[in-house]
Amino acid sequence: MKTKKVKSAGRFGAGYGIKIKLKLNKVESKQRKKQTCPFCKKSGVKRLAKGIWNCSKCQKKFASGTYYIGE
């Protein structure tokens, strides 16, 4: 069950602890947002895989931080 406090990290049970789930929540919320492209400066970059990003506006595929750009 997902709770208000841990949101999507609620998929992990009680055995993981609240601090770990809150840290995971912070990373996942940043990771899933559309980020600003360093080439065209528009918001449209999505994460394809670990460290691989793709801009939907200028169609550039590039490597950057693992979870969010500029890490």
CHARMM-style PDB file with segment names, atoms N, HN, CA, C and O in Angstrom:
ATOM      1  N   MET     1       0.833  -1.180   0.000  1.00  0.00      PROA
ATOM      2  CA  MET     1       0.000   0.000   0.000  1.00  0.00      PROA
ATOM      3  C   MET     1       0.885   1.252   0.000  1.00  0.00      PROA
ATOM      4  O   MET     1       1.857   1.331   0.751  1.00  0.00      PROA
ATOM      5  N   LYS     2       0.547   2.209  -0.829  1.00  0.00      PROA
ATOM      6  HN  LYS     2      -0.243   2.145  -1.439  1.00  0.00      PROA
ATOM      7  CA  LYS     2       1.285   3.464  -0.871  1.00  0.00      PROA
ATOM      8  C   LYS     2       0.718   4.422   0.173  1.00  0.00      PROA
ATOM      9  O   LYS     2      -0.497   4.555   0.317  1.00  0.00      PROA
ATOM     10  N   THR     3       1.606   5.079   0.890  1.00  0.00      PROA
ATOM     11  HN  THR     3       2.593   4.971   0.774  1.00  0.00      PROA
ATOM     12  CA  THR     3       1.155   6.043   1.880  1.00  0.00      PROA
ATOM     13  C   THR     3       1.514   7.447   1.413  1.00  0.00      PROA
ATOM     14  O   THR     3       2.274   7.611   0.458  1.00  0.00      PROA
ATOM     15  N   LYS     4       0.977   8.450   2.075  1.00  0.00      PROA
ATOM     16  HN  LYS     4       0.361   8.317   2.851  1.00  0.00      PROA
ATOM     17  CA  LYS     4       1.254   9.828   1.703  1.00  0.00      PROA
ATOM     18  C   LYS     4       2.729  10.170   1.888  1.00  0.00      PROA
ATOM     19  O   LYS     4       3.317  10.886   1.078  1.00  0.00      PROA
ATOM     20  N   LYS     5       3.311   9.658   2.947  1.00  0.00      PROA
ATOM     21  HN  LYS     5       2.834   9.076   3.606  1.00  0.00      PROA
ATOM     22  CA  LYS     5       4.677  10.033   3.292  1.00  0.00      PROA
ATOM     23  C   LYS     5       5.706   9.419   2.337  1.00  0.00      PROA
ATOM     24  O   LYS     5       6.624  10.114   1.901  1.00  0.00      PROA
ATOM     25  N   VAL     6       5.571   8.149   2.009  1.00  0.00      PROA
ATOM     26  HN  VAL     6       4.825   7.584   2.363  1.00  0.00      PROA
ATOM     27  CA  VAL     6       6.591   7.482   1.191  1.00  0.00      PROA
ATOM     28  C   VAL     6       6.203   7.322  -0.275  1.00  0.00      PROA
ATOM     29  O   VAL     6       7.024   6.880  -1.078  1.00  0.00      PROA
ATOM     30  N   LYS     7       4.997   7.663  -0.633  1.00  0.00      PROA
ATOM     31  HN  LYS     7       4.330   8.022   0.020  1.00  0.00      PROA
ATOM     32  CA  LYS     7       4.510   7.657  -2.020  1.00  0.00      PROA
ATOM     33  C   LYS     7       4.849   6.359  -2.754  1.00  0.00      PROA
ATOM     34  O   LYS     7       4.418   5.286  -2.332  1.00  0.00      PROA
ATOM     35  N   SER     8       5.615   6.442  -3.849  1.00  0.00      PROA
ATOM     36  HN  SER     8       5.965   7.314  -4.192  1.00  0.00      PROA
ATOM     37  CA  SER     8       5.879   5.251  -4.661  1.00  0.00      PROA
ATOM     38  C   SER     8       6.811   4.266  -3.975  1.00  0.00      PROA
ATOM     39  O   SER     8       6.863   3.101  -4.369  1.00  0.00      PROA
ATOM     40  N   ALA     9       7.544   4.700  -2.965  1.00  0.00      PROA
ATOM     41  HN  ALA     9       7.501   5.646  -2.645  1.00  0.00      PROA
ATOM     42  CA  ALA     9       8.438   3.801  -2.237  1.00  0.00      PROA
ATOM     43  C   ALA     9       7.656   2.866  -1.318  1.00  0.00      PROA
ATOM     44  O   ALA     9       8.237   1.985  -0.683  1.00  0.00      PROA
ATOM     45  N   GLY    10       6.356   3.054  -1.249  1.00  0.00      PROA
ATOM     46  HN  GLY    10       5.885   3.769  -1.765  1.00  0.00      PROA
ATOM     47  CA  GLY    10       5.512   2.173  -0.454  1.00  0.00      PROA
ATOM     48  C   GLY    10       5.479   0.752  -0.975  1.00  0.00      PROA
ATOM     49  O   GLY    10       4.984  -0.152  -0.302  1.00  0.00      PROA
ATOM     50  N   ARG    11       6.010   0.553  -2.184  1.00  0.00      PROA
ATOM     51  HN  ARG    11       6.413   1.288  -2.730  1.00  0.00      PROA
ATOM     52  CA  ARG    11       6.056  -0.806  -2.738  1.00  0.00      PROA
ATOM     53  C   ARG    11       7.032  -1.695  -1.971  1.00  0.00      PROA
ATOM     54  O   ARG    11       6.971  -2.922  -2.059  1.00  0.00      PROA
ATOM     55  N   PHE    12       7.944  -1.056  -1.210  1.00  0.00      PROA
ATOM     56  HN  PHE    12       7.994  -0.059  -1.138  1.00  0.00      PROA
ATOM     57  CA  PHE    12       8.835  -1.809  -0.338  1.00  0.00      PROA
ATOM     58  C   PHE    12       8.172  -1.902   1.025  1.00  0.00      PROA
ATOM     59  O   PHE    12       7.564  -0.940   1.494  1.00  0.00      PROA
ATOM     60  N   GLY    13       8.286  -3.024   1.640  1.00  0.00      PROA
ATOM     61  HN  GLY    13       8.780  -3.806   1.259  1.00  0.00      PROA
ATOM     62  CA  GLY    13       7.604  -3.262   2.901  1.00  0.00      PROA
ATOM     63  C   GLY    13       8.246  -2.565   4.082  1.00  0.00      PROA
ATOM     64  O   GLY    13       9.069  -1.665   3.919  1.00  0.00      PROA
ATOM     65  N   ALA    14       7.861  -2.990   5.265  1.00  0.00      PROA
ATOM     66  HN  ALA    14       7.192  -3.721   5.398  1.00  0.00      PROA
ATOM     67  CA  ALA    14       8.327  -2.371   6.503  1.00  0.00      PROA
ATOM     68  C   ALA    14       9.799  -2.673   6.770  1.00  0.00      PROA
ATOM     69  O   ALA    14      10.431  -1.975   7.563  1.00  0.00      PROA
ATOM     70  N   GLY    15      10.338  -3.661   6.150  1.00  0.00      PROA
ATOM     71  HN  GLY    15       9.825  -4.228   5.506  1.00  0.00      PROA
ATOM     72  CA  GLY    15      11.721  -4.079   6.429  1.00  0.00      PROA
ATOM     73  C   GLY    15      12.792  -3.131   5.935  1.00  0.00      PROA
ATOM     74  O   GLY    15      13.961  -3.318   6.272  1.00  0.00      PROA
ATOM     75  N   TYR    16      12.445  -2.119   5.149  1.00  0.00      PROA
ATOM     76  HN  TYR    16      11.495  -1.967   4.876  1.00  0.00      PROA
ATOM     77  CA  TYR    16      13.458  -1.236   4.585  1.00  0.00      PROA
ATOM     78  C   TYR    16      13.652   0.044   5.390  1.00  0.00      PROA
ATOM     79  O   TYR    16      14.729   0.636   5.317  1.00  0.00      PROA
ATOM     80  N   GLY    17      12.683   0.488   6.138  1.00  0.00      PROA
ATOM     81  HN  GLY    17      11.808   0.007   6.198  1.00  0.00      PROA
ATOM     82  CA  GLY    17      12.816   1.684   6.968  1.00  0.00      PROA
ATOM     83  C   GLY    17      12.397   2.943   6.246  1.00  0.00      PROA
ATOM     84  O   GLY    17      12.440   3.009   5.017  1.00  0.00      PROA
ATOM     85  N   ILE    18      11.994   3.940   7.005  1.00  0.00      PROA
ATOM     86  HN  ILE    18      11.959   3.887   8.003  1.00  0.00      PROA
ATOM     87  CA  ILE    18      11.440   5.171   6.454  1.00  0.00      PROA
ATOM     88  C   ILE    18      12.508   6.040   5.798  1.00  0.00      PROA
ATOM     89  O   ILE    18      12.248   6.648   4.760  1.00  0.00      PROA
ATOM     90  N   LYS    19      13.718   6.111   6.388  1.00  0.00      PROA
ATOM     91  HN  LYS    19      13.929   5.617   7.231  1.00  0.00      PROA
ATOM     92  CA  LYS    19      14.755   6.994   5.842  1.00  0.00      PROA
ATOM     93  C   LYS    19      15.163   6.576   4.440  1.00  0.00      PROA
ATOM     94  O   LYS    19      15.323   7.418   3.558  1.00  0.00      PROA
ATOM     95  N   ILE    20      15.329   5.296   4.237  1.00  0.00      PROA
ATOM     96  HN  ILE    20      15.199   4.611   4.954  1.00  0.00      PROA
ATOM     97  CA  ILE    20      15.704   4.780   2.915  1.00  0.00      PROA
ATOM     98  C   ILE    20      14.614   5.075   1.898  1.00  0.00      PROA
ATOM     99  O   ILE    20      14.894   5.481   0.770  1.00  0.00      PROA
ATOM    100  N   LYS    21      13.364   4.867   2.309  1.00  0.00      PROA
ATOM    101  HN  LYS    21      13.137   4.537   3.226  1.00  0.00      PROA
ATOM    102  CA  LYS    21      12.245   5.098   1.400  1.00  0.00      PROA
ATOM    103  C   LYS    21      12.097   6.576   1.048  1.00  0.00      PROA
ATOM    104  O   LYS    21      11.739   6.905  -0.083  1.00  0.00      PROA
ATOM    105  N   LEU    22      12.367   7.470   1.996  1.00  0.00      PROA
ATOM    106  HN  LEU    22      12.657   7.203   2.915  1.00  0.00      PROA
ATOM    107  CA  LEU    22      12.285   8.898   1.714  1.00  0.00      PROA
ATOM    108  C   LEU    22      13.389   9.339   0.753  1.00  0.00      PROA
ATOM    109  O   LEU    22      13.151  10.172  -0.121  1.00  0.00      PROA
ATOM    110  N   LYS    23      14.605   8.782   0.910  1.00  0.00      PROA
ATOM    111  HN  LYS    23      14.799   8.105   1.620  1.00  0.00      PROA
ATOM    112  CA  LYS    23      15.707   9.098  -0.002  1.00  0.00      PROA
ATOM    113  C   LYS    23      15.381   8.618  -1.411  1.00  0.00      PROA
ATOM    114  O   LYS    23      15.607   9.334  -2.387  1.00  0.00      PROA
ATOM    115  N   LEU    24      14.850   7.410  -1.510  1.00  0.00      PROA
ATOM    116  HN  LEU    24      14.666   6.829  -0.717  1.00  0.00      PROA
ATOM    117  CA  LEU    24      14.465   6.848  -2.807  1.00  0.00      PROA
ATOM    118  C   LEU    24      13.394   7.704  -3.460  1.00  0.00      PROA
ATOM    119  O   LEU    24      13.434   7.940  -4.668  1.00  0.00      PROA
ATOM    120  N   ASN    25      12.445   8.167  -2.673  1.00  0.00      PROA
ATOM    121  HN  ASN    25      12.413   7.976  -1.692  1.00  0.00      PROA
ATOM    122  CA  ASN    25      11.368   9.016  -3.163  1.00  0.00      PROA
ATOM    123  C   ASN    25      11.910  10.301  -3.778  1.00  0.00      PROA
ATOM    124  O   ASN    25      11.453  10.732  -4.837  1.00  0.00      PROA
ATOM    125  N   LYS    26      12.890  10.911  -3.107  1.00  0.00      PROA
ATOM    126  HN  LYS    26      13.262  10.561  -2.247  1.00  0.00      PROA
ATOM    127  CA  LYS    26      13.492  12.153  -3.569  1.00  0.00      PROA
ATOM    128  C   LYS    26      14.175  11.958  -4.922  1.00  0.00      PROA
ATOM    129  O   LYS    26      14.015  12.779  -5.824  1.00  0.00      PROA
ATOM    130  N   VAL    27      14.932  10.874  -5.060  1.00  0.00      PROA
ATOM    131  HN  VAL    27      15.061  10.207  -4.326  1.00  0.00      PROA
ATOM    132  CA  VAL    27      15.638  10.578  -6.310  1.00  0.00      PROA
ATOM    133  C   VAL    27      14.650  10.271  -7.426  1.00  0.00      PROA
ATOM    134  O   VAL    27      14.795  10.782  -8.537  1.00  0.00      PROA
ATOM    135  N   GLU    28      13.649   9.443  -7.147  1.00  0.00      PROA
ATOM    136  HN  GLU    28      13.532   9.028  -6.244  1.00  0.00      PROA
ATOM    137  CA  GLU    28      12.693   9.058  -8.185  1.00  0.00      PROA
ATOM    138  C   GLU    28      11.859  10.236  -8.674  1.00  0.00      PROA
ATOM    139  O   GLU    28      11.529  10.304  -9.858  1.00  0.00      PROA
ATOM    140  N   SER    29      11.515  11.157  -7.794  1.00  0.00      PROA
ATOM    141  HN  SER    29      11.783  11.102  -6.832  1.00  0.00      PROA
ATOM    142  CA  SER    29      10.716  12.305  -8.225  1.00  0.00      PROA
ATOM    143  C   SER    29      11.528  13.201  -9.157  1.00  0.00      PROA
ATOM    144  O   SER    29      10.988  13.727 -10.130  1.00  0.00      PROA
ATOM    145  N   LYS    30      12.827  13.383  -8.870  1.00  0.00      PROA
ATOM    146  HN  LYS    30      13.266  12.956  -8.080  1.00  0.00      PROA
ATOM    147  CA  LYS    30      13.700  14.175  -9.757  1.00  0.00      PROA
ATOM    148  C   LYS    30      13.917  13.459 -11.082  1.00  0.00      PROA
ATOM    149  O   LYS    30      13.919  14.085 -12.142  1.00  0.00      PROA
ATOM    150  N   GLN    31      14.097  12.163 -11.019  1.00  0.00      PROA
ATOM    151  HN  GLN    31      14.096  11.654 -10.158  1.00  0.00      PROA
ATOM    152  CA  GLN    31      14.424  11.352 -12.189  1.00  0.00      PROA
ATOM    153  C   GLN    31      13.297  11.341 -13.216  1.00  0.00      PROA
ATOM    154  O   GLN    31      13.561  11.313 -14.418  1.00  0.00      PROA
ATOM    155  N   ARG    32      12.063  11.362 -12.767  1.00  0.00      PROA
ATOM    156  HN  ARG    32      11.849  11.385 -11.791  1.00  0.00      PROA
ATOM    157  CA  ARG    32      10.935  11.225 -13.684  1.00  0.00      PROA
ATOM    158  C   ARG    32      10.419  12.545 -14.246  1.00  0.00      PROA
ATOM    159  O   ARG    32       9.537  12.544 -15.104  1.00  0.00      PROA
ATOM    160  N   LYS    33      10.951  13.660 -13.780  1.00  0.00      PROA
ATOM    161  HN  LYS    33      11.668  13.661 -13.083  1.00  0.00      PROA
ATOM    162  CA  LYS    33      10.543  14.956 -14.319  1.00  0.00      PROA
ATOM    163  C   LYS    33      11.215  15.187 -15.665  1.00  0.00      PROA
ATOM    164  O   LYS    33      12.297  14.663 -15.926  1.00  0.00      PROA
ATOM    165  N   LYS    34      10.565  15.977 -16.518  1.00  0.00      PROA
ATOM    166  HN  LYS    34       9.686  16.403 -16.305  1.00  0.00      PROA
ATOM    167  CA  LYS    34      11.220  16.393 -17.756  1.00  0.00      PROA
ATOM    168  C   LYS    34      12.252  17.443 -17.391  1.00  0.00      PROA
ATOM    169  O   LYS    34      11.964  18.370 -16.635  1.00  0.00      PROA
ATOM    170  N   GLN    35      13.438  17.299 -17.921  1.00  0.00      PROA
ATOM    171  HN  GLN    35      13.672  16.546 -18.536  1.00  0.00      PROA
ATOM    172  CA  GLN    35      14.530  18.180 -17.565  1.00  0.00      PROA
ATOM    173  C   GLN    35      14.906  19.074 -18.742  1.00  0.00      PROA
ATOM    174  O   GLN    35      14.479  18.832 -19.871  1.00  0.00      PROA
ATOM    175  N   THR    36      15.704  20.105 -18.482  1.00  0.00      PROA
ATOM    176  HN  THR    36      16.051  20.302 -17.566  1.00  0.00      PROA
ATOM    177  CA  THR    36      16.085  21.072 -19.508  1.00  0.00      PROA
ATOM    178  C   THR    36      17.245  20.545 -20.333  1.00  0.00      PROA
ATOM    179  O   THR    36      18.242  20.073 -19.787  1.00  0.00      PROA
ATOM    180  N   CYS    37      17.112  20.627 -21.638  1.00  0.00      PROA
ATOM    181  HN  CYS    37      16.302  21.010 -22.082  1.00  0.00      PROA
ATOM    182  CA  CYS    37      18.144  20.156 -22.566  1.00  0.00      PROA
ATOM    183  C   CYS    37      19.330  21.126 -22.558  1.00  0.00      PROA
ATOM    184  O   CYS    37      19.128  22.336 -22.659  1.00  0.00      PROA
ATOM    185  N   PRO    38      20.562  20.618 -22.440  1.00  0.00      PROA
ATOM    186  CA  PRO    38      21.720  21.510 -22.453  1.00  0.00      PROA
ATOM    187  C   PRO    38      22.034  22.067 -23.842  1.00  0.00      PROA
ATOM    188  O   PRO    38      22.828  23.000 -23.961  1.00  0.00      PROA
ATOM    189  N   PHE    39      21.427  21.514 -24.888  1.00  0.00      PROA
ATOM    190  HN  PHE    39      20.782  20.756 -24.790  1.00  0.00      PROA
ATOM    191  CA  PHE    39      21.689  21.960 -26.261  1.00  0.00      PROA
ATOM    192  C   PHE    39      20.679  23.017 -26.710  1.00  0.00      PROA
ATOM    193  O   PHE    39      21.074  24.095 -27.156  1.00  0.00      PROA
ATOM    194  N   CYS    40      19.381  22.721 -26.599  1.00  0.00      PROA
ATOM    195  HN  CYS    40      19.060  21.846 -26.237  1.00  0.00      PROA
ATOM    196  CA  CYS    40      18.357  23.654 -27.091  1.00  0.00      PROA
ATOM    197  C   CYS    40      17.700  24.452 -25.972  1.00  0.00      PROA
ATOM    198  O   CYS    40      16.895  25.342 -26.250  1.00  0.00      PROA
ATOM    199  N   LYS    41      18.022  24.157 -24.712  1.00  0.00      PROA
ATOM    200  HN  LYS    41      18.675  23.435 -24.486  1.00  0.00      PROA
ATOM    201  CA  LYS    41      17.514  24.867 -23.525  1.00  0.00      PROA
ATOM    202  C   LYS    41      16.001  24.785 -23.347  1.00  0.00      PROA
ATOM    203  O   LYS    41      15.407  25.654 -22.709  1.00  0.00      PROA
ATOM    204  N   LYS    42      15.375  23.755 -23.902  1.00  0.00      PROA
ATOM    205  HN  LYS    42      15.857  23.049 -24.421  1.00  0.00      PROA
ATOM    206  CA  LYS    42      13.937  23.569 -23.727  1.00  0.00      PROA
ATOM    207  C   LYS    42      13.677  22.376 -22.812  1.00  0.00      PROA
ATOM    208  O   LYS    42      14.506  21.474 -22.699  1.00  0.00      PROA
ATOM    209  N   SER    43      12.540  22.384 -22.175  1.00  0.00      PROA
ATOM    210  HN  SER    43      11.866  23.117 -22.267  1.00  0.00      PROA
ATOM    211  CA  SER    43      12.173  21.297 -21.279  1.00  0.00      PROA
ATOM    212  C   SER    43      11.585  20.156 -22.099  1.00  0.00      PROA
ATOM    213  O   SER    43      10.481  20.277 -22.630  1.00  0.00      PROA
ATOM    214  N   GLY    44      12.299  19.076 -22.201  1.00  0.00      PROA
ATOM    215  HN  GLY    44      13.196  18.978 -21.769  1.00  0.00      PROA
ATOM    216  CA  GLY    44      11.796  17.953 -22.971  1.00  0.00      PROA
ATOM    217  C   GLY    44      12.712  16.754 -22.917  1.00  0.00      PROA
ATOM    218  O   GLY    44      12.587  15.839 -23.732  1.00  0.00      PROA
ATOM    219  N   VAL    45      13.632  16.744 -21.968  1.00  0.00      PROA
ATOM    220  HN  VAL    45      13.734  17.487 -21.306  1.00  0.00      PROA
ATOM    221  CA  VAL    45      14.592  15.654 -21.864  1.00  0.00      PROA
ATOM    222  C   VAL    45      14.039  14.588 -20.937  1.00  0.00      PROA
ATOM    223  O   VAL    45      13.594  14.888 -19.829  1.00  0.00      PROA
ATOM    224  N   LYS    46      14.068  13.343 -21.391  1.00  0.00      PROA
ATOM    225  HN  LYS    46      14.430  13.100 -22.291  1.00  0.00      PROA
ATOM    226  CA  LYS    46      13.631  12.225 -20.574  1.00  0.00      PROA
ATOM    227  C   LYS    46      14.749  11.213 -20.477  1.00  0.00      PROA
ATOM    228  O   LYS    46      15.588  11.110 -21.372  1.00  0.00      PROA
ATOM    229  N   ARG    47      14.759  10.475 -19.399  1.00  0.00      PROA
ATOM    230  HN  ARG    47      14.077  10.559 -18.672  1.00  0.00      PROA
ATOM    231  CA  ARG    47      15.784   9.468 -19.154  1.00  0.00      PROA
ATOM    232  C   ARG    47      15.403   8.177 -19.878  1.00  0.00      PROA
ATOM    233  O   ARG    47      14.301   7.660 -19.695  1.00  0.00      PROA
ATOM    234  N   LEU    48      16.315   7.663 -20.698  1.00  0.00      PROA
ATOM    235  HN  LEU    48      17.210   8.083 -20.846  1.00  0.00      PROA
ATOM    236  CA  LEU    48      16.074   6.410 -21.403  1.00  0.00      PROA
ATOM    237  C   LEU    48      16.584   5.217 -20.596  1.00  0.00      PROA
ATOM    238  O   LEU    48      15.897   4.206 -20.451  1.00  0.00      PROA
ATOM    239  N   ALA    49      17.782   5.354 -20.085  1.00  0.00      PROA
ATOM    240  HN  ALA    49      18.341   6.175 -20.204  1.00  0.00      PROA
ATOM    241  CA  ALA    49      18.409   4.308 -19.288  1.00  0.00      PROA
ATOM    242  C   ALA    49      19.365   4.991 -18.327  1.00  0.00      PROA
ATOM    243  O   ALA    49      19.408   6.219 -18.252  1.00  0.00      PROA
ATOM    244  N   LYS    50      20.128   4.200 -17.594  1.00  0.00      PROA
ATOM    245  HN  LYS    50      20.093   3.202 -17.654  1.00  0.00      PROA
ATOM    246  CA  LYS    50      21.044   4.753 -16.611  1.00  0.00      PROA
ATOM    247  C   LYS    50      22.076   5.653 -17.283  1.00  0.00      PROA
ATOM    248  O   LYS    50      22.971   5.157 -17.967  1.00  0.00      PROA
ATOM    249  N   GLY    51      21.965   6.967 -17.098  1.00  0.00      PROA
ATOM    250  HN  GLY    51      21.238   7.370 -16.542  1.00  0.00      PROA
ATOM    251  CA  GLY    51      22.923   7.920 -17.647  1.00  0.00      PROA
ATOM    252  C   GLY    51      22.712   8.288 -19.101  1.00  0.00      PROA
ATOM    253  O   GLY    51      23.520   9.031 -19.658  1.00  0.00      PROA
ATOM    254  N   ILE    52      21.652   7.793 -19.745  1.00  0.00      PROA
ATOM    255  HN  ILE    52      20.996   7.189 -19.292  1.00  0.00      PROA
ATOM    256  CA  ILE    52      21.377   8.098 -21.151  1.00  0.00      PROA
ATOM    257  C   ILE    52      20.085   8.906 -21.225  1.00  0.00      PROA
ATOM    258  O   ILE    52      19.046   8.495 -20.708  1.00  0.00      PROA
ATOM    259  N   TRP    53      20.172  10.056 -21.877  1.00  0.00      PROA
ATOM    260  HN  TRP    53      21.016  10.389 -22.297  1.00  0.00      PROA
ATOM    261  CA  TRP    53      19.062  10.995 -21.953  1.00  0.00      PROA
ATOM    262  C   TRP    53      18.736  11.307 -23.402  1.00  0.00      PROA
ATOM    263  O   TRP    53      19.608  11.239 -24.269  1.00  0.00      PROA
ATOM    264  N   ASN    54      17.468  11.653 -23.668  1.00  0.00      PROA
ATOM    265  HN  ASN    54      16.760  11.708 -22.964  1.00  0.00      PROA
ATOM    266  CA  ASN    54      17.022  11.979 -25.011  1.00  0.00      PROA
ATOM    267  C   ASN    54      16.125  13.211 -24.953  1.00  0.00      PROA
ATOM    268  O   ASN    54      15.195  13.278 -24.150  1.00  0.00      PROA
ATOM    269  N   CYS    55      16.422  14.204 -25.832  1.00  0.00      PROA
ATOM    270  HN  CYS    55      17.178  14.149 -26.485  1.00  0.00      PROA
ATOM    271  CA  CYS    55      15.609  15.408 -25.912  1.00  0.00      PROA
ATOM    272  C   CYS    55      14.536  15.194 -26.975  1.00  0.00      PROA
ATOM    273  O   CYS    55      14.840  14.833 -28.113  1.00  0.00      PROA
ATOM    274  N   SER    56      13.288  15.417 -26.597  1.00  0.00      PROA
ATOM    275  HN  SER    56      13.042  15.710 -25.673  1.00  0.00      PROA
ATOM    276  CA  SER    56      12.195  15.213 -27.546  1.00  0.00      PROA
ATOM    277  C   SER    56      12.061  16.383 -28.522  1.00  0.00      PROA
ATOM    278  O   SER    56      11.423  16.241 -29.565  1.00  0.00      PROA
ATOM    279  N   LYS    57      12.649  17.530 -28.201  1.00  0.00      PROA
ATOM    280  HN  LYS    57      13.167  17.646 -27.354  1.00  0.00      PROA
ATOM    281  CA  LYS    57      12.546  18.707 -29.070  1.00  0.00      PROA
ATOM    282  C   LYS    57      13.592  18.689 -30.183  1.00  0.00      PROA
ATOM    283  O   LYS    57      13.253  18.811 -31.360  1.00  0.00      PROA
ATOM    284  N   CYS    58      14.887  18.535 -29.802  1.00  0.00      PROA
ATOM    285  HN  CYS    58      15.162  18.436 -28.846  1.00  0.00      PROA
ATOM    286  CA  CYS    58      15.957  18.592 -30.810  1.00  0.00      PROA
ATOM    287  C   CYS    58      16.469  17.199 -31.199  1.00  0.00      PROA
ATOM    288  O   CYS    58      17.389  17.089 -32.009  1.00  0.00      PROA
ATOM    289  N   GLN    59      15.890  16.142 -30.635  1.00  0.00      PROA
ATOM    290  HN  GLN    59      15.143  16.231 -29.977  1.00  0.00      PROA
ATOM    291  CA  GLN    59      16.208  14.747 -30.959  1.00  0.00      PROA
ATOM    292  C   GLN    59      17.664  14.371 -30.688  1.00  0.00      PROA
ATOM    293  O   GLN    59      18.199  13.478 -31.345  1.00  0.00      PROA
ATOM    294  N   LYS    60      18.306  15.033 -29.740  1.00  0.00      PROA
ATOM    295  HN  LYS    60      17.871  15.758 -29.206  1.00  0.00      PROA
ATOM    296  CA  LYS    60      19.682  14.678 -29.371  1.00  0.00      PROA
ATOM    297  C   LYS    60      19.638  13.629 -28.279  1.00  0.00      PROA
ATOM    298  O   LYS    60      18.816  13.695 -27.365  1.00  0.00      PROA
ATOM    299  N   LYS    61      20.528  12.669 -28.387  1.00  0.00      PROA
ATOM    300  HN  LYS    61      21.196  12.616 -29.130  1.00  0.00      PROA
ATOM    301  CA  LYS    61      20.691  11.647 -27.368  1.00  0.00      PROA
ATOM    302  C   LYS    61      22.085  11.843 -26.794  1.00  0.00      PROA
ATOM    303  O   LYS    61      23.060  11.918 -27.540  1.00  0.00      PROA
ATOM    304  N   PHE    62      22.184  11.926 -25.464  1.00  0.00      PROA
ATOM    305  HN  PHE    62      21.391  11.865 -24.857  1.00  0.00      PROA
ATOM    306  CA  PHE    62      23.472  12.213 -24.853  1.00  0.00      PROA
ATOM    307  C   PHE    62      23.580  11.552 -23.485  1.00  0.00      PROA
ATOM    308  O   PHE    62      22.589  11.086 -22.922  1.00  0.00      PROA
ATOM    309  N   ALA    63      24.801  11.521 -22.964  1.00  0.00      PROA
ATOM    310  HN  ALA    63      25.606  11.899 -23.422  1.00  0.00      PROA
ATOM    311  CA  ALA    63      25.063  10.953 -21.649  1.00  0.00      PROA
ATOM    312  C   ALA    63      25.239  12.071 -20.635  1.00  0.00      PROA
ATOM    313  O   ALA    63      25.826  13.114 -20.925  1.00  0.00      PROA
ATOM    314  N   SER    64      24.719  11.829 -19.440  1.00  0.00      PROA
ATOM    315  HN  SER    64      24.243  10.982 -19.204  1.00  0.00      PROA
ATOM    316  CA  SER    64      24.862  12.799 -18.354  1.00  0.00      PROA
ATOM    317  C   SER    64      24.750  12.048 -17.042  1.00  0.00      PROA
ATOM    318  O   SER    64      25.132  10.880 -16.968  1.00  0.00      PROA
ATOM    319  N   GLY    65      24.236  12.692 -16.007  1.00  0.00      PROA
ATOM    320  HN  GLY    65      23.926  13.641 -16.068  1.00  0.00      PROA
ATOM    321  CA  GLY    65      24.127  12.064 -14.698  1.00  0.00      PROA
ATOM    322  C   GLY    65      23.219  10.844 -14.715  1.00  0.00      PROA
ATOM    323  O   GLY    65      22.380  10.686 -15.602  1.00  0.00      PROA
ATOM    324  N   THR    66      23.399   9.999 -13.732  1.00  0.00      PROA
ATOM    325  HN  THR    66      24.080  10.128 -13.012  1.00  0.00      PROA
ATOM    326  CA  THR    66      22.636   8.758 -13.664  1.00  0.00      PROA
ATOM    327  C   THR    66      21.148   8.989 -13.454  1.00  0.00      PROA
ATOM    328  O   THR    66      20.326   8.411 -14.165  1.00  0.00      PROA
ATOM    329  N   TYR    67      20.790   9.833 -12.481  1.00  0.00      PROA
ATOM    330  HN  TYR    67      21.458  10.303 -11.904  1.00  0.00      PROA
ATOM    331  CA  TYR    67      19.396  10.014 -12.136  1.00  0.00      PROA
ATOM    332  C   TYR    67      18.808  11.324 -12.631  1.00  0.00      PROA
ATOM    333  O   TYR    67      17.611  11.395 -12.912  1.00  0.00      PROA
ATOM    334  N   TYR    68      19.629  12.365 -12.744  1.00  0.00      PROA
ATOM    335  HN  TYR    68      20.601  12.308 -12.516  1.00  0.00      PROA
ATOM    336  CA  TYR    68      19.170  13.634 -13.303  1.00  0.00      PROA
ATOM    337  C   TYR    68      20.342  14.383 -13.911  1.00  0.00      PROA
ATOM    338  O   TYR    68      21.494  14.155 -13.543  1.00  0.00      PROA
ATOM    339  N   ILE    69      20.050  15.261 -14.827  1.00  0.00      PROA
ATOM    340  HN  ILE    69      19.114  15.446 -15.126  1.00  0.00      PROA
ATOM    341  CA  ILE    69      21.081  15.965 -15.558  1.00  0.00      PROA
ATOM    342  C   ILE    69      21.840  16.900 -14.632  1.00  0.00      PROA
ATOM    343  O   ILE    69      21.237  17.582 -13.804  1.00  0.00      PROA
ATOM    344  N   GLY    70      23.159  16.934 -14.768  1.00  0.00      PROA
ATOM    345  HN  GLY    70      23.649  16.380 -15.441  1.00  0.00      PROA
ATOM    346  CA  GLY    70      23.986  17.807 -13.959  1.00  0.00      PROA
ATOM    347  C   GLY    70      24.345  17.223 -12.626  1.00  0.00      PROA
ATOM    348  O   GLY    70      24.654  17.961 -11.690  1.00  0.00      PROA
ATOM    349  N   GLU    71      24.314  15.907 -12.512  1.00  0.00      PROA
ATOM    350  HN  GLU    71      24.064  15.307 -13.272  1.00  0.00      PROA
ATOM    351  CA  GLU    71      24.629  15.242 -11.259  1.00  0.00      PROA
ATOM    352  C   GLU    71      26.119  15.158 -11.063  1.00  0.00      PROA
ATOM    353  OT1 GLU    71      26.580  14.625 -10.053  1.00  0.00      PROA
TER     354      GLU     71
END
